[in-house]
Amino acid sequence: MKLDQMRNHQSSLFYEDDYSVVTDASKTIPVHVSIIGMKSSSDNVNSFVLIVRNQEFLVQQQKQAEEEKRKSETLLYQILPRDIVNQINRGEKDISFQVQAVSIIFIDINKFSEYAANLTPKDIMSNLSYYFSVLDKTALKYNMLTKIKLIGDIYMAAVGLFNQDLPADEFADQAVLFSSDVLSQLEEINRKLDSNLSVRVGINSGGPIIAGVLGTDKPLFDIIGDAINVAARLQSTCATNHIHISAATHDLIKSKNYEFTDCGETELKGKGKQKTYNVSIPQLIYTATSSIVMK
């Protein structure tokens, strides 16, 4: 059909396309076919040049490149939020933004130095790796939560960074749900590690928060803002295996079915005395609400 069109001057004298062909050894290989129509002195197409290129090596290279890209993206997803990786893939540079409302979470292993003193360096890293992997897996259930970083034995996360179209009370709610979820898994963590670990949790809500990617060779996503410092102070003054929240967080979730304990005026380093609360979630309420936030 294509050759007839060339002969009748109904199409270009050059045609190319990709095909799959079967060799004498019954192997299917990809090829690129080019056809060139050759004119005689009378301007008639009287012959054709057929060029068939074996594309097998090229296809293998493309597949290898795609696999390497997939591995690179997988690695990036492990160190950067998905939204940030998507921006990088679009070629965006100097990625930074500001949000007005988030909830910040700090979770610290209580007296970790004392616990680690009786362990080998290998055991310390192995146990920490397991503990943080449990927190990471738990975080995956909460669609507005972004892990920020690890600071020694401290796990830092933020809720709402990429969900500014939603009300701030949903950020605080999810922060408390996640923290309660972590507390509920301590028994299993301690059984697995043959330990008696306890944690302290601090949550603060507010803004503004500046977020962005720092560095190029080893990019790091981080956030900056005074609300973060308050969350860290709440964690450091928290009773073991409790969730210590600021008045700002309390105001966002006080109408929900949580149990609050008034801690009075708590001295927060560098912040003076501030009203704080402990919050807990009755098991039946937690079971009923946790499914709401799962992806």
N, C-alpha and C positions, 0 to 999 in steps of 0.2 A: 504493500500500500504506500509506504513512505517513498520507495524507489520510484513508483509510478508517478507520484506527485512531483518528484524531482525532475523526471523525464519530461513531464508536461508543464514545467515551469510554474507549478502550483504551490511550491514551497521553497524554502531556502535550500541551497546546495550543501548545507552543513546540518547534520543531525547527530545528537548524542543522547545517551540515556544509560541507566544502570540496569543490569540484568543478573540473573543467576543462571549458571550453565552447569551441565553435568559432564564430567570428564570421562575418558575411556575407563578409568578406574572406578566409575560410579560415585565420584565425589562431587558434591555440589559446591561451587565456588562463586563468589561475587565478581562480576566483570563490568568494566565501563566500555561501552561500544560507541565508536565514532564513525560516521559515514560521510564521505565527501564526494559530491558529484563532480565529475570532470567533463568539461565541454570540449567539443571538437571545434575545428576551424569554422564550421557552419553554425556554430552556436547551439548545437544539439548536445544533450547529455548522453554520451555514448559509453561511459565507463564510471566505475565507482571505486573509491579507496575505502577499505574496511580496516579499522584499527580496533583491536580488542586488547584491553589492558586488564591484567589480573589484579584485582583490588583486594585480594585476601590479606596481604601484609598491611595495607592501609586500614582495612576494617579492624584488624587486630590492634593496630596502633590507636585507633579511635576508641575501641573498647577499653584498652589499657588506660588511655587518658581519662575516660569517663569514670573508670574505677578509681584512679588516683584522685580525681575531683571528689568522688563520693567519700573516700577516706579522709580527705582534707576537711570536707564539710562536717563529717562525723566528729573529727577532732575539734573543730571550731565550736560545734554545738555543745561540746563538753566543757568548754572554757568561757563561752560567750552566750548570752541569751539568743534565742532563735530570731527574734525581731532584729537584733543587731547583725547577726550573720546574714540575714536577708538583705540588709542595707549594704553590707560589704560586698555581697555578690552582685549588687546593682552598680557597683563601682563608686559608691559614696565614700567620701573621705572626711576626716575631722568630725566624726560622729559625736554629737553631744546634744542634750536637750534639757529642759527644765520642766518639772511637774510641781503642782501646787499641793497635792495631797497623796500621801502614801502611809503605809504602816510598816515600821521597821522592827525586825525581830533579831534578838541576840540570844543564843543558847550556849551556855558554858557548862563544861563538866566541873562539878564542884571538887575542889582539892585534887585536881588532876596530878599535880607534882608529887603529892604523897602517894597516890596510886602508882604512878610511873616509877617511883624510886625502887620498887621491888621487881621491876621488869627489865628484861634485856632490851637494847635498842630495837632489835628485830621485832620483839613482842609488842613494844610500844607502837611502832608503825603499823603492825598487822592489826592490832586491836583498834587503833584510831581509824584505820581504813575501813574496818567492818562497821564501826559505829557511824561514821560519816556516810557510808553506803546506805545504811538504814534510813538516815535522814534524807538523803537524796531520793531514794525510792518513795519515801513518804511525800516529799515535796512534789513529785510528779502527779499526785492526786489533786493538787490544788492549782487550778488553771490561771490564777492571777499572781501566783508566787514566783519570784525570781531569786534564785540563790546568787548572792553577791560574791562572797569569798569565805575562806577559812582563815582564822587568825589564831594559830596555835591549835588549841582545843575548842575554840569558839566558832560557832556556825552563825553566819550573818545572812539574812535574807530580807527581801522587801516585797510587799504586796501592793499591786496597783500601778507599778511603774508604766506599764503598757496598756493600762485600762482606764485612762483618764475620763472616758465618756461615762463611767459608772460612778455611783455615789460613794463617798469615802467610808460610809459605815460598812459597806461590803468588804472593803479592804481590811478593816479592823476585825470584822467577823471572821474572815478567812485566816487571818494571822492567829487568832485565838484557837480556831479549829485545828490548824496545823500544829501549833504548840502543844495542844492537848493530845493530839494524835501521837506526837513524839513521846510525851510522858507515859502514855498508855503502853508504849513498846519497851520501856526501860526494863521491865521484868524479864522479857525475852532476851534483850541485849545482855543483861547481867548473867542470865543462865548460859548463854552462848560463850561469854568471855570468862565465866566463873569469877565474877567480880561483884562489887556492890556499888556501882556507880550511881551518882545522883547528879541532877542538873539544876541550873538556875536559868529562868527565862525572863527576859525583859522585852516589853513591847511599847512602842510609842507611835503616835499618829500625828501627822502634820506635814509642814512644808514651809517654804519651797525646798525642793531637792534638785541638785544638778547631777545629771548622769551622763556618762560618756565613755568612750574607749581611750585608754591611755597607752601610749607606746605603739610601735609598729613591728619591730622584730618579734616581740613577745607581747601581743596586745592583751590588755587587761580591762575588763569592764568594771567601773567603780562608781560610787555615788558619794556626794558631798552635801552636807547640810547640818544645821544645828539639831534637827530632830533626831539625827543618828546618834549624836552624843548623849542625848537624853535617854534613848533606848539602851545604850551601853551602861549608863549609870543605873538604870532600873534593873538591869541584869546583875550588876555587881552588888546591889543591895537586896537582892531577892533571897527569900528563904528557899532552902533546897526543895526540889521537886514541886515548885510553885510557878505560877505565871504572874509576874509583877507588871502591872500596866499603869500608864500615866492617866491623869484626869482627862486628857484629850481623848485617849482611847476609850476610857470609861464612858464619856459623854456620847460617843458614837454607838455604843452597844448596850447601854444601860437598860433599854427597853426590851432586850432579848432575854431569853430564858436561861441566863447564866447565874451562877452563884458568886456574889461579890463579897469580899471582906475589906472593910475600910482600914487601911494601914495608917491613917492619919497623915501628919506632915513628915515626909521622909527627906533626910538630908542627902541631896544628890551633889556629888563633888563638882564644884564649879558652877552649880546651878542653884544652890541654896536649898531651902526647904520647899518641897512641893507635895501636893496632895497625890497620893497613890493608892492603888487597890491591888488585891490579889483576885484573880478570877479563876473559876473552875467550871467544868461542864458536867452535869449529871450524866451518867452513862447512857441512859435511855434517850436523852436529848441529843447526845453526841452521835449515837447510832442513827438517829432519824435525820440528822442534818448533814452528816459527812458526805452522804451520797450526792448532795446537791452540788458540791464543788468538784466532784471527780470529773475528769475529762471523759 
